[in-house]
Amino acid sequence: MHRLVDDLIDEILRFTWSSNPTVSTAAGIHDHDHRLIDCAPDAIDARLKATSAYRRELASLEQSLHPLPPADALDVGVLLDSLASEERLLEEVRAPFRDPAYYLDEILYGVYYLIEREFAPLPDRVRAAAARLGEVPRLLRQARGNLSDPRSIPKEWVTAALQQIQGSLAFLMDLGRQVAERAGPAGPELENAVRKALRALEEFGEHLRGHLLAEAVGDFAIGRDLFEFLLRTQHGIDMDADALHEFGLHLVTRSQENLVEAARAIDPHRSWQDLVAEWKSDHPEADDFLVEYRREVERARAFVKERGVATLPAGERLHVVETPPFQRTVTPFAAYVAPAAFEDAHDAFFWVTSPVAGAPPEVRERMLQDHLRPGIPATVVHETYPGHHLQLSVATRIASKVRRFFVTPVLIEGWAFYCEEMMAEQSYYQDPRSQVLQLKDQLWRACRVVIDVGLHTRGMKADRAADMLHDIARLESPSARAEVLRYTRTPTQPMSYAVGKQAILDLREQMRTRLGAKFDLRAFHDELLSFGSIPIARIRERMTKGGAAPRGSS
């Protein structure tokens, strides 16, 4: 890479990590583990100005050195698009001034990464967590000052934050009890910091209930202009909102037709909805919950390796664990936490949301019914092998600092969703019911496209979106509401599953046509993943021109 470009990229990364300490910890950069983000208004304004200035400086440098070598040009293009997207989001969404849950995410992920990832001895990580928790009262005072205009704050976001606070309190209390006693001399320091953080969180919750919940009337929709800007710039998608909406509607119809056909193959006299309702009684028991998921993870890993679906990177490690309490309200099913991009260790976590201990029996049974036994294989494929875990374990090993750190969900979620169908093509699913449930999940992802566009550009209300997930995709109502709360906060992320999958299928067909008999599925997958988690449009440009990005040198 050209020295001037490399130096500026390093400066931008250092700025990003120093101004976003939790993001820094997540990436495996541990220079700022003791801090939380500064959300004083002047600090937020300084981040916006610096982001804008760096974007202009990098664009000017790119122009002065044109043409850059292909690998440099790829990194610079990805970074410019990321800076432009961040600039618009800081200017227009203004999350620190409108979203109470923004602060909770900073705090809780900031502590979670320190405790769960074993990058240093536990006492060292506990001391960093205690220092970070010591900043919670300061950050939540800033939050109360910033969240001062209920006209701009969506009620849905206040509701989401209040729900998250309950899980946050449980998470921190467990931290104070269970981790502190294993931390040696650092234990009392952590316990003291936890007490102060708990008090600050409780006061923040009281403030939200007493001052914002009743008065918040803001609109969560980002609007067509910003939505389409993110499609183009952050994700490399050349559809506008209307075309994307039509794509989603068409996919809903096609998915419904495929579901009907698959259900008829099992029982020609019953609907897929009736069959799925019957299958809900076939689920793991609470005591065996994680055991069944872990068993399926091992089967998926062995299948990928034996069939040569893709190359497994050396040293990858996956821990299958309960979803932490602070994320349960927004993770009704399962989720994946990737390995840190800049750590030598490659530990990752597959979260599974089991029934809440102590919940009423009917609530526990309803939560168990979200984990149908024949649906577990597709969930595991999506989250672990060859889905998120394989892809992100590869992405954290590429040489490019830019493409290890700056990502788009269109590749990440598109790949995982593509894997669900690809593994069906490879005959992974042994139970015909699994195929029906995989198609049911496809219908769910199709609904996400329509809802994503609808919520943010077409005036769709959250209740209507939850009804669509319940009525069409057959999600249980509590899970549907939790999903939609997340969609209101993450515009363009819900559509990324289906759009990314289709882009990968299109690229696969393009490469198959081009290579003919020389086409090899594992080679295609390995080359696709070698570029990192960047827009598929940029990968397509390189792959169709023969510009592979070898894993060790990209």
PyMOL commands that set and color helices and strands:
alter all, ss='L'
color gray80, all
select helices_A, chain A and resi 3-19+21-27+41-64+70-93+95-98+100-116+122-134+136-146+155-182+186-212+224-233+241-266+272-279+286-307+325-330+361-369+373-383+388-395+401-405+409-425+432-457+462-471+477-489+496-518+521-529+536-543
alter helices_A, ss='H'
color red, helices_A
select strands_A, chain A and resi 317-322+334-337+347-352
alter strands_A, ss='S'
color yellow, strands_A
deselect
rebuild
show_as cartoon
